[in-house]
Amino acid sequence: MMELVYPTRWKDYELLDCGDFEKLERFGQYVTIRPEPQAVWPRVRPTAEWEKQAHVKFVSKSSSSGEWKKLKTMPDQWTIQYNVAKATDLTFRLGLTAFKHVGIFPEQAVNWDSLYTYLKPLSKPKFLNLFAYTGGASIAARAAGAEVTHVDSIKQVLSWANENMQKSKLDNIRWLVDDALKFVKKEMRRGSIYQGIILDPPAFGHGPNGEKWKLEDNIAEMIEGVLTLLDKEKHLLILNAYSLGFSALVPQNLLQPFAHKHKSKLSIGELYLPAKSGVNLPLGVWGKLQK
């Protein structure tokens, strides 16, 4: 059965409204307007109200970049916190980037809670975060006591993740600038095993040496490799897929053979954020193996 899940305990984040291919969000004390390709319906609140509330709006210059137009005074960087699994606060430095992102995907807090809760009781579990971005899952796993390997292809993003780790009063995460698929193949040759793995691959991407990633072309090979690295007796694997048109049946079909063979619990579903205005914003499908 498919599960629709969303984070319920954010204090420093709120989706206020979305529609007309944009979203109105509060990060801490600052409100942003950003593009959102899935918000194909009309916005609930009038545009004038959006702009009255917002501190800053992202104006697209191309499909992948643009610039921020400040509507009120605010800093280019600020911090917010998330209390993971009702246990400890994680701190994230946010910033206005040229790619419409601010450094966090708030819907992923659902996965941070799951990871922390699963890993905390284990003795020195090994955890792998692929396509790891600014490290929300990495620092949640580290806060739970895991030995964490964080892999991303962009050096500046790893520096940002390292900053989040330090602001969260944590240490000793293993940072690697690498192509995720190449890294998985190296780990397979080394015989590495992990109790926790999360991967959040983009629809399109590039490795540090120009390696090309296309979700529908590469995901089957990636999952085959990742499952080789997963501890067969004790594990939590989370696969996210934010791609327009992808069904939750895709992660189900990719993960089901492993679940049957190793008697692992397989669940699938969709991540979303409920807006204060009453609409729900879909933000990708997921599959989870747990034993």
KATACOR-V917124 format. One record per pair of residues at least 6 apart in sequence whose ideal C-beta (glycine too) atoms are under 7 Angstrom apart, sorted by the first residue. I is the first residue (numbers start at 1). GAP is how many residues later the second one is. Records with the same first field share a line. If there is no record, write none. Layout:
I = GAP  GAP
//
This chain:
2 = 246  266  267  268
3 = 264  266
4 = 265  266  268
5 = 105  264  266
6 = 101  104  265  266  267  268
7 = 99  100  102  103
9 = 74
10 = 72  96  99
12 = 15  16  68  69  70
13 = 13  14  67  93
14 = 11  12  262
15 = 8  10  258  259  260  261  266
16 = 8  9  10  37  259  260  261
17 = 7  26  27  28  33  258  259  260
18 = 6  18  21  25  257  261  263
19 = 20  22  23  24  25  260
20 = 19  22  23
21 = 14  15  16  18  19
22 = 11  12  13  14  17
23 = 11  13  16  258
24 = 7  9  26  29  30
25 = 6  7  9
27 = 53  67  75
28 = 50  52
30 = 25  44  48
31 = 22  23  24
32 = 22  23  24  70
33 = 17  21  24  25
34 = 24  66
35 = 23  25  65
36 = 245
37 = 207
38 = 206  243  244
39 = 242
41 = 238
44 = 233  234  235
45 = 232
51 = 20
54 = 17
55 = 15  16  17  19
56 = 12  13  14  15  18  40
57 = 12  14
58 = 8  10  42
59 = 7  8  10
60 = 6
61 = 6
64 = 35
65 = 33  34
66 = 32  34
67 = 31
68 = 28
76 = 19  20
77 = 16  17  18
78 = 16
79 = 12  13  14  15  88
80 = 12  14
81 = 8  9  10
82 = 8  27
83 = 6
84 = 6  28  29  32  56  59
85 = 28  31  32
87 = 29
88 = 55
90 = 49  50  53  78
91 = 73  76  77
92 = 11  12  72
93 = 10  70  71  74
94 = 8  9  10
95 = 7  8
96 = 6
103 = 31  57
104 = 30  32
106 = 167
107 = 164  165  166  176
108 = 28  29
110 = 161
111 = 26  87  127
112 = 24  25  28
114 = 124
115 = 22  25  26  29  81  83  121
116 = 24  27  28
118 = 78  118
119 = 6  8  22  25  26  27  77
120 = 24  25
122 = 73
124 = 23
125 = 21  70  71
126 = 20  21  67  68  69
127 = 14  19  20  21  67  69
128 = 21  66  69  101
129 = 8  9  19  21  22  69
130 = 21  50  69
131 = 21  49  68  69  70  71
132 = 6  18  19  20  29
133 = 19  24
134 = 23  26  27  30
135 = 15  26  29  30
137 = 61
138 = 10  12  23  35
139 = 25  26  29  31
141 = 7  55
142 = 6  23  28  31
143 = 25  27
146 = 50
148 = 25  26
149 = 25  27
150 = 11  23  24  25  26
151 = 25  27  29  32
152 = 6  25
153 = 24  25  26  52  53  54  55
155 = 22
158 = 17  19
162 = 13
165 = 6  8
176 = 7
177 = 31
178 = 30
179 = 28  29  30  32
181 = 37  40  41
182 = 25  29
184 = 38  41  42  45
185 = 40
187 = 42
188 = 37  40  41
192 = 37
193 = 36  38
194 = 35  36  37
195 = 36  39  40
196 = 40
197 = 29  32  33  40
198 = 40
199 = 27  40
200 = 40
201 = 12  14  18  21
202 = 11
203 = 12  40
204 = 9  10
205 = 8
206 = 6  7
207 = 6
215 = 26  28
219 = 35
220 = 34
223 = 16  31
227 = 31
230 = 7
232 = 30
234 = 57
235 = 29  54  56
236 = 54
237 = 51  52
238 = 48  50
239 = 12  16  47  48
240 = 44  46
241 = 9  10  43  44
242 = 41  42
246 = 39
247 = 38
248 = 20  21  22  37
250 = 35
251 = 17  34  35  36
252 = 14  16  35
254 = 33
255 = 11  32  34
256 = 10
258 = 6  31
259 = 7  30
262 = 29
263 = 28
264 = 25  26  27
265 = 25  26
266 = 21  23
267 = 21
268 = 18  19
269 = 17
270 = 12  15
271 = 12  13  15
272 = 8  9  10  11
273 = 8  10
274 = 6
275 = 6
//
